[in-house]
């Protein structure tokens, strides 16, 4: 559809800019990076959303990952109705918190004990505090282009929305704190070794997305995670897997199901809330028992373990236990990736699709994308043209070449075929 067919969205956005910074409550939603006015969603069902102008789209954003069952799945909606009628918050423990915590620990190999929080950002901030307390050290290592939420310590060479807006380092982050964040290159062990050599005995933890999902979808190279584990062991440093994006999406137990590498701490979010705000961090018992009130490391939250989010998470994880779910997600995602490659090839457009399970990213690149430099070398200006062409053909994408696409169980053959057909026309158009 043409921009003039999104007039109501444009009007809502114009009004919102008076009352909300930039008109949005999360930066990338403003669509500035693609030179467009954002659509405003009215409702969603399954793999489809409808905007306030009545335009219908196949949704490949999936709320940036949480909606692994699609929009408004009956099992989650039913659970939410039941909880809403009995109370939405108590400031006191509920049995549901225990149920979800046990489900997470049973599924995630590296999580013995877990603390529920309100967002992925809260999870990473809390895990970092725990790592610093446990080691008595202040420095952390993160990777160029990887995003771990908007905590001050992580807004250094961040990916995703920070990259899209051209501001990888945010004003307001104290220089003294930023200097404690050491940045290495993803899939480059030598860059990590150099940091350990330069800061011997100072590094509390290495934070890594096992699949770099905030610069698209970049899998770890062979031996990379193993090398991180060895370096951490040699230097008395904790290894933290940020699985806010990959947790329970790429496999039933998250990325730990796909690797023999053990993490000391794991951060989670997105899927475990079934579309409601939630986060979690967990790991070895000896580390997690340092968290107050069991231990001396303070962390709290008024709405942590909120009954609605917990109920949605329980319903989602139970649905993912049904036989064949991950096999179907893999088949749909593989078919989509192959269809995109075929469509680009037919139009003479260079394309590389990074994919792990049901998260993927098509890069306009003639070379495999394995690191941040490869992401930045892709044709990002032409990608904006591709984005606009896909929106016009009824496919909703994140407005950034640095964001992954997410396939849900609701993306049936009709939805996948619609995306491939749109991509065929879009690639031809650009």
Secondary structure, 3 states (H helix, E strand, C coil): CCHHHHHHHHHHHHHHHHHCHHHCCCHHHHCHHHCCCCCCEEEEEECEEEECCCCEEEECCHHHHCCCCCECCHHHHHHHHHHHHHCCCCCCCCHHHHHHHHHHHHHCCCCCEEEEECCHHHHHHHHHHHHHHHHCCCEEEEECCCCCCCCHHHCCCCCCHHHHCCCCCCCCCCHHHHCCEEEECCCCHHHHHHHHHHCCCCEEEEEECCEEHHHCCEECCCCHHHHHHHHHHHHCCEEEEECCCCCCCCCCCHHHHHCCCCCCEEEEEHHHHCCCCCEEEEECHHHHCCECCCCCECCCCCCCCCHHHHHHHHHHHHHHCCCCHHHHHHHHHHHHHHHHHHHHHHHCCCCEEEEECCEEEEECCCCCCCCHHHHHHCCHHHHHHHHHHHHHCCEECCCCCCCCEECCCCCCHHHHHHHHHHHHHHHHHC
